[in-house]
Amino acid sequence: MPTLDENEIKQAAGYFGGADQVSPLVLADRLLSLAQDADRAGFTRPAERLLRLAYSVCNEKPH
């Protein structure tokens, strides 16, 4: 599974209000919500990418 670099995480944080600091928990929650919406809309690959990004933010790997 490809890893996400710090720039990708910072870019994702910028989409959520442009704050310099975003709580990892809040960011992960928003990314998971976006992944669910993408999956429901039939965008499986982007949903998987968002899920990986959410796990990267929390420094956890999916089981």
VOBA-1610 file (N, C-alpha, C; in pm, whole numbers, padded with zeros to 5 digits, always signed):
BEGIN
Met+00085-00117+00000Met+00000+00000+00000Met+00090+00124+00000Pro+00064+00218-00090Pro+00149+00338-00093Pro+00128+00424+00031Thr+00235+00486+00074Thr+00224+00576+00189Thr+00201+00718+00140Leu+00150+00799+00226Leu+00122+00938+00192Leu+00228+01026+00257Asp+00274+01123+00183Asp+00377+01209+00240Asp+00315+01327+00315Glu+00399+01398+00385Glu+00354+01509+00469Glu+00283+01617+00388Asn+00328+01641+00266Asn+00264+01743+00181Asn+00121+01706+00147Glu+00094+01578+00122Glu-00042+01535+00091Glu-00133+01555+00212Ile-00081+01526+00330Ile-00161+01543+00452Ile-00188+01691+00475Lys-00087+01776+00456Lys-00106+01921+00472Lys-00205+01974+00370Gln-00198+01923+00248Gln-00291+01966+00144Gln-00433+01929+00182Ala-00452+01809+00233Ala-00585+01766+00276Ala-00635+01854+00390Ala-00548+01889+00482Ala-00587+01976+00593Ala-00632+02112+00542Gly-00570+02161+00436Gly-00606+02290+00379Gly-00747+02292+00323Tyr-00799+02177+00283Tyr-00934+02171+00229Tyr-01040+02191+00337Phe-00999+02179+00463Phe-01095+02187+00572Phe-01079+02317+00650Gly-01098+02427+00583Gly-01099+02556+00650Gly-00970+02633+00640Gly-00867+02576+00583Gly-00743+02648+00565Gly-00667+02674+00693Ala-00701+02608+00801Ala-00631+02630+00928Ala-00491+02572+00919Asp-00399+02636+00991Asp-00262+02585+00995Asp-00255+02453+01069Gln-00335+02437+01172Gln-00336+02314+01251Gln-00477+02258+01255Val-00490+02133+01220Val-00618+02063+01227Val-00596+01940+01313Ser-00684+01917+01405Ser-00674+01799+01490Ser-00677+01674+01403Pro-00586+01580+01425Pro-00586+01457+01346Pro-00719+01382+01356Leu-00782+01387+01471Leu-00910+01319+01488Leu-01018+01383+01402Val-01023+01516+01400Val-01122+01587+01318Val-01095+01561+01170Leu-00969+01569+01131Leu-00934+01545+00991Leu-00971+01403+00950Ala-00937+01305+01034Ala-00968+01165+01002Ala-01119+01146+00990Asp-01196+01207+01080Asp-01342+01196+01075Asp-01397+01251+00945Arg-01348+01366+00904Arg-01395+01427+00779Arg-01354+01344+00657Leu-01233+01291+00661Leu-01188+01207+00550Leu-01271+01080+00540Leu-01304+01021+00655Leu-01389+00900+00654Leu-01527+00931+00599Ser-01582+01047+00636Ser-01713+01087+00583Ser-01708+01105+00432Leu-01601+01169+00385Leu-01585+01186+00240Leu-01569+01051+00170Ala-01496+00960+00232Ala-01478+00827+00174Ala-01611+00754+00163Gln-01694+00765+00265Gln-01826+00702+00260Gln-01911+00761+00149Asp-01911+00893+00139Asp-01988+00959+00034Asp-01939+00919-00105Ala-01806+00915-00121Ala-01749+00876-00251Ala-01788+00732-00285Asp-01782+00644-00187Asp-01817+00504-00211Asp-01964+00490-00250Arg-02050+00562-00180Arg-02194+00558-00212Arg-02222+00611-00352Ala-02140+00706-00397Ala-02158+00764-00530Ala-02093+00679-00639Gly-02030+00569-00600Gly-01970+00479-00699Gly-01825+00508-00730Phe-01762+00595-00654Phe-01621+00628-00675Phe-01535+00546-00578Thr-01519+00419-00611Thr-01452+00326-00522Thr-01305+00360-00502Arg-01233+00386-00610Arg-01089+00415-00594Arg-01063+00542-00513Pro-01131+00652-00542Pro-01110+00770-00457Pro-01149+00744-00311Ala-01253+00664-00290Ala-01293+00630-00153Ala-01183+00554-00082Glu-01119+00462-00151Glu-01009+00386-00092Glu-00891+00477-00060Arg-00864+00571-00148Arg-00753+00666-00126Arg-00783+00754-00004Leu-00905+00801+00009Leu-00943+00880+00125Leu-00933+00799+00254Leu-00969+00672+00247Leu-00958+00585+00363Leu-00812+00569+00405Arg-00725+00546+00307Arg-00582+00534+00338Arg-00529+00664+00398Leu-00574+00776+00347Leu-00531+00905+00400Leu-00578+00922+00545Ala-00701+00882+00573Ala-00753+00891+00711Ala-00668+00806+00805Tyr-00632+00686+00764Tyr-00548+00601+00848Tyr-00408+00660+00863Ser-00356+00723+00758Ser-00224+00786+00768Ser-00224+00900+00869Val-00332+00975+00872Val-00342+01086+00966Val-00338+01034+01109Cys-00397+00920+01132Cys-00400+00861+01266Cys-00281+00770+01293Asn-00192+00755+01197Asn-00076+00667+01209Asn-00114+00524+01242Glu-00226+00480+01187Glu-00272+00343+01205Glu-00285+00278+01069Lys-00275+00148+01067Lys-00297+00073+00944Lys-00432+00002+00953Pro-00503-00006+00841Pro-00632-00078+00845Pro-00609-00226+00874His-00704-00287+00940His-00693-00430+00973His-00741-00513+00857
//
